[in-house]
């Protein structure tokens, strides 16, 4: 049983050598003694697979601790017969969905693997890819997902709703109680370690596929990652740009907070990029100092477009585009004009005023 304060013990890293220089052989999956890794390779059903390398990146998560704890709860097993959940993390681009999952994996003390999903992702890309070796033979390379399955790590399927249904179908048995995948290319069935955990990030924009219901029912629960508050947004910018001046930081945070209030999708990532560019422009002209406000505005227009200069006008235009200024119609509006005395919703006081 995995206790929330005692995450699964990660398998021993393999590929190292002992004092005599001989390769170390270790069990890849603690729940499957038959799967053994040696020098970064494993044999599954007579097929030799080359495993991927884990992803090493700092995993600090700032603010919104509730959603972090929710994600960690998904990965707990409360009984030997219990299974972990595979949640989907949704939110606007740039709010930190991937960073959240990275931080959770770090707290689990498990190796991390990230697979970037695209519209061109094929089932074999997700699982096992055949590669022509130097000797002219076919070598099979396990994807980051399959490597995480075998080593008992955490895999993040990043921007999962950019992937088509055919690719998702190949993962259906992995995310239910079967917990395996079938590689048609390699001709093997690959079981997942009991320590394997996963999460799927999804952007809320129009450039994505609609995921079929039979897959969505396996990706539960839905955890929403929102925009940070002012204090957290300042801390995020200071974490990524500790060398930035306080005045420039304050201008950027004020801009981002105002955009959040107006329901615009400018994110902390946007703030980091525009501030980074502004700082580079200032450094570029160190011998001839230029106005910081002008430099910041230049960076704003260059990174986010001219429309971002006037957030209120941008919000109004987008609201009109989405029909925000239209008045909802009732059933009676289909049959009567608004000023028709027979309109059932007409206010009698209007006639008195006339």
Secondary structure, DSSP 4 states (H G I P E B T S, - for coil): -BBTTBPPPPPPP-S-B-TTSPBPEEEEETTEEEEEEETTEEEETTEEEEPPPPP-------S-HHHHHHHHHHT-BSSTT------EEEESTTSSHHHHHHHHHHHHT--EEEEE--TT--HHHHSEEEEE-TTS-EEEEE-HHHHHHHHT-EEEEETGGGS-HHHHHTTTTTTSTT-EEEETTTTEEEEPPTT-EEEEEEE-SSSSPPPPHHHHTTS--EEE-----HHHHHHHHHHH-TTS-HHHHHHHHHHHHHHHHTT----HHHHHHHHHHHHHHHHHTTTS---HHHHHHHHHHHHH-GGGG-HHHHHHHHHHHTTTTSPPP-GGGGTS-TT-TT-TT--HHHHHH-
